[in-house]
């Protein structure tokens, strides 16, 4: 009797076939109901086709989040302060390794829970245009080039370089023109000019699309009248049309409901679903897409529309190797031992150390000697771990506070004394205060001040926020400011140096710190190794090299209205008032000199590049890293342009007495302006090139930044 012939495996199960063919084959086998069940973040299984349940929502802003143990790296704004794109890629690579380890463990256990998948809604590349925004610490700062460069590096590290299988899927969010107010985000209409849109708000998203980002998340708000998750302008014309994006689009959580309930752009849920899907929003974080069947019944959508969006999300799952046998997946052997491993912990320390910004160092108060008789550490943040996590975080089994870091760095005969000083939650009171009089016993007082994510975070998460996660007052809390004044007076009376360590995820308008402290560090939300990193800088184990990715204004009075999305007067690129601390600023324990700026051409035709070369000399007494920043100003532009615009940056390590030459290629794209119609072009005229360790301006040099090297060239 003849043997029964084995049935041929379906094409979609064959990993040797092109992904597009596999996607088409799989979707063609699905019923409409099965396809509709794939439209939301908790997609249902289709057992007959081997489609597992899958939760699309995962987070890894600065480490795998919300799934227990993970290496906690510095919050995104701290990573931005490193001005180190290769480091950002290494951090993201470590995160994706831990992500695969967790995913593999979950799959082996037969679990398909939320926050254990491979699609990460990270990074947040919105422009941090105003320090009042509570979510600004999730971003890479206020500059489009810094944001785009670091974001693209993060995407490449997260997604990996294997030509066949994506390690994890990254997401560029929130598209677009989204940076507060948090209280109004569900109904707010961000009115923005074409010039600001293309000059400031879109470039980083374009950079990430060019880097191959797999996912784009639509924002809650409207943009010039259109809900971002149903915007023909953003999703059809720009993202998939002009830029050729071929991944999938997901809504922010609850944003589809906002279309009818808050924006009143449509009348009913099914209509919101229809306009969003028609615009190419493929996946709904929420429950509104359950009404897609009603939208089809009413003729608002067709099954072909559903096929399109399901095909795009399934393509992502195929790219992640979810339909391939483990033996053909290069990441299937990553084990849970990778999570929190010593290599990742060392990387967290490196990133935290490079993120620390030295704001002031009068009379070389820092670094401290390890042989001091007594160090007084003051302030509840010194022993708190809440501020070190940031938000969208995982948890480490070992997190080092400032107090612990200092104890671990002092000499064997040094006494470390700790005092609470003040209460974090008594922000509007003048007391009670402790520990001021005790400073007479110390050689130095280290005072830890600042804010935590309880002051600034996403809507509803910041319990001490002035307004729904945002800040109204961008200075130090009143009780901290008063404590600083009293401690500074006592230290001055006794002749004791006062070192301030500032915590926070955004600019603090605290001129009293610059006035009263002998030295000041800004430490952001530094992650699990934050205490060791801060102590290493305090005691000279490491030279500070971080730079400010945001401008620190002197007060909120220097800011335009928060609700206004026009860039005039905002950020270092357009702000004409003198800030407290400028963008790109940060001191070192050594000194650098910039000289000999040479431009390969003094006159170029439009479309030609110019090579800039500068010599940097370490004129101090210790080896350190310098963040070399290149800015361009279009001196003769026919439309308003940024006063200065960062175009490139590099980290370089130089030993004392030595020089290095650093070269940058100034491309035609760097010379282009954006006109009032949002079009990019290169105009003839003079261009000024400034290369230094901070953004240009008198304030940078007044604070101790090296004098930059300046040159000009002309476009004919």
Secondary structure, DSSP 4 states (H G I P E B T S, - for coil): -PPPPPPPPPGGG-TTS-HHHHHHHHHHTS-HHHHHTTSBSEEPPBGGGTB--EE--B--TTS--SSSB---PPPHHHHHHTT-HHHHHHHHHHHHHHHHHHHHHHHHTT---TTSSSBB---B------TT-TTGGGS--S-HHHHHHHHHHHHHHHH-S-SS--SSB-EEEEESS----GGGTTT-EE---HHHIIIIISHHHHHHHHTT-SEEEE-SSEETTEEGGG-IIIIIIIIIIIS---SEEEE-TTHHHHHHHTS-SSSSHHHHHHHHHHHT--BBSSSGGGGHHHHHHTTS--HHHHHHHHHHHHHHHHHTTTTS-GGG-TTTT--GGGTT-HHHHHHHHHHHHHH-EEEEEGGG--SPPTT-SEEEEESGGGS-SHHHH-SS--B-S----HHHHHHTTS-TT-EEEEE--S-TT-TTS-----SSGGGGG-SEEEEEEE--TTTS-STTT-TT-SBTTB-S--S--HHHHHHHHHHHHHHHHHT-EEEEEEE-SS----HHHHHH-SEEEE--S--TTHHHHHHHHHTTSS------SS-B-SSGGGSPPTT----TT-HHHH--SPPSB-TT--B-SS-EEEEEEEES-SEE-TT--EEEEEEEEE-SSS-EEEEEEEEEEETT-SS---SSEEEEEEEEEE-TT-EEEEEEEE-HHHH-EE-TTS-EE--SEEEEEEEESS-SSHHHHHTTPPPPEEEEEEE-
